[in-house]
Amino acid sequence: MEQAPEPHAGWTFLTNHSRVLAAIAEDRTTRVRDIAARCRLTERAVQKIIADLEESGYLTHVREGRSNVYRIAPGTILRHPADAPATVGELLAILAHHESTRPSPAPGDHDGS
């Protein structure tokens, strides 16, 4: 049975789509289960987001054995007209920089906050 994510009320700066894409960018062989845990989403929500990203040309995958290997199209323009001409690669570079400067969690701190 799928574990429910922690409830969240209100809006956020990053979308779930960008969080999933960033998780995949960090590990192209990551599992849906691991993406869900990292992004605090259900596995079903992650599967839907991956399908959205693939349908829109931002992401593809190939099956290697029992695993998926994802490929991101970094030159793809972000969807919202106000974000043009920014690309997925530029967004991921910003998110990767954020992750690299984030402090490590304290021992026993499982949620990173």
N, C-alpha and C positions, 0 to 999 in steps of 0.2 A: 504494500500500500504506500502511496506517495505521501510524503510528509508535507504538510501545509506550510507555506512560507510565513515568516513573521508578518503581522498586519502592518500596513502603512497607510496613513491618512494624508491627504494633501498631494501637492504636485512635487516633482523633482526636476532638477536641471537636466539630467541625462535620461534618455528613454531606455526602456528595456531592450529595444533593438540595438542601441549602441552598446549597452552592457554586454549583451550576448556576443556581438561582433568583436568587442575588445577581448573577451574571454577566448574566443576562437583565435584571434590574432596572437595571443600569448602562447597558445598550444594548439596547433592545427590538428592534432589527433585527440583532442579532449572529448570526453563522453558527454552526452546530453545530461546524464545524472550529475556530473561534476560542474557543468555550466549552471544547471539549476541551483545547486548548492551555493556556488559562488555568487550568483546574481539574485539569490533568494526568491526564486521563481519555482513554479511546479515544472516537472518534466514535460508535461503536455504544453504548457505555455512556451517553453524553449523550443519544442518541436514545431510549433506554429510560427514562431519568430524565424527559425531557420528556414522554414518553407517560404515565408514572406521574403526573406533576404535572397533566397535562390530565385524565386519568381521574378524579382526585380533586377536581377543581374549583379548583385553585390557579392554573391557567394556561390560556390559550386562545391561539390564533394565527389569523391570517388571511394569506392569500397575497396579496402585492402584487408583481406582475411575477414575477421569479424569486426573490424573497426572502420570508421569513416575517417578520411583525411580531407580536410576542408581547404579550399583555396579562396582567398579574398581577392576581389578585383579592385586594387588600390586606386586606380585612376577614375573610378566611377564617381560622378558628381553627386553630392548630397541632394536629397529629394526636395527640400523646401527651397523655393525660389530666392528667399532672403539669404540662404547659405551659399548660393552660387557665387563664384565658381569653385568653392572648396570641394575637396575630394575626400573619399573614404580614407585614403592613405594619410592625408593631413590630419583628419580627426583622430585616427588611431595613433599617430605620432604624439599628439597632445595627450591622449589618454595614457600612452606608454610612459611618457615623461612624468605624469602624475603618479603612476604606480611606482616608478623608480625612486621618487622622492618621498614616498609615503613611509612613515616610521614603521618598523617591524612591531608586530603585536607583542605585548608583554607575556611572559610565561603564564599559561592558564587563561589567556584572553583569546577566546575562540572566534569572536566576531570582528576583531580588528579595530574596535572603537574604544 
